[in-house]
Amino acid sequence: MKRKLKEDLISTGKFSIMLLSGIFAIILMYLVKDWTINDNSIWSGIIACVTIVGLNVGLFIIGKILE
């Protein structure tokens, strides 16, 4: 029973982390778009993608450590 509860908490935590990273990524993309409104939009897209990938990798590692 205790183990099942722990597994549920871990999966819920992973889901909420993914959700938060998604929301953060959307906000970040919006901010980057505002910063680089005069520059090429390609660079803002690249910056946003790199940041999102970095965030997700970091969160994935944190999730693995929590397991």
C-alpha positions as CSV (number, residue, x, y, z in Angstrom):
1,M,0.0,0.0,0.0
2,K,2.8,2.4,1.0
3,R,4.8,1.6,-2.2
4,K,1.7,2.2,-4.4
5,L,1.2,5.6,-2.8
6,K,4.8,6.5,-3.4
7,E,4.6,5.6,-7.1
8,D,1.4,7.6,-7.4
9,L,3.1,10.6,-5.9
10,I,6.1,10.3,-8.2
11,S,3.9,10.0,-11.3
12,T,1.8,13.0,-10.2
13,G,5.0,15.0,-9.5
14,K,6.4,14.2,-12.9
15,F,3.1,15.2,-14.5
16,S,3.0,18.5,-12.6
17,I,6.7,19.2,-13.5
18,M,6.0,18.6,-17.2
19,L,2.9,20.8,-17.0
20,L,4.9,23.6,-15.2
21,S,7.8,23.3,-17.7
22,G,5.3,23.6,-20.6
23,I,3.7,26.7,-19.1
24,F,7.1,28.2,-18.4
25,A,8.2,27.4,-21.9
26,I,5.2,29.2,-23.4
27,I,5.9,32.3,-21.2
28,L,9.6,32.1,-22.1
29,M,8.8,32.0,-25.8
30,Y,6.5,35.0,-25.4
31,L,9.2,36.9,-23.6
32,V,11.9,36.0,-26.2
33,K,9.6,37.0,-29.0
34,D,9.2,40.5,-27.3
35,W,13.0,40.8,-26.8
36,T,13.9,40.0,-30.4
37,I,11.0,41.8,-32.1
38,N,13.6,43.9,-34.2
39,D,16.0,41.0,-34.8
40,N,15.4,37.8,-36.9
41,S,12.6,35.7,-35.5
42,I,14.6,32.6,-36.3
43,W,17.1,33.3,-33.5
44,S,14.3,33.8,-31.0
45,G,12.9,30.4,-32.0
46,I,16.3,28.8,-31.7
47,I,16.8,30.3,-28.2
48,A,13.4,29.2,-27.1
49,C,13.9,25.7,-28.4
50,V,17.3,25.3,-26.7
51,T,15.9,26.6,-23.4
52,I,12.9,24.3,-23.5
53,V,15.1,21.3,-24.3
54,G,17.5,22.2,-21.5
55,L,14.7,22.6,-19.0
56,N,13.1,19.3,-20.0
57,V,16.5,17.5,-19.7
58,G,17.1,19.1,-16.3
59,L,13.6,18.1,-15.1
60,F,14.0,14.6,-16.5
61,I,17.3,14.2,-14.5
62,I,15.6,15.6,-11.3
63,G,12.8,13.1,-11.9
64,K,15.3,10.2,-12.2
65,I,17.0,11.3,-9.0
66,L,13.7,11.4,-7.1
67,E,13.0,7.8,-8.1
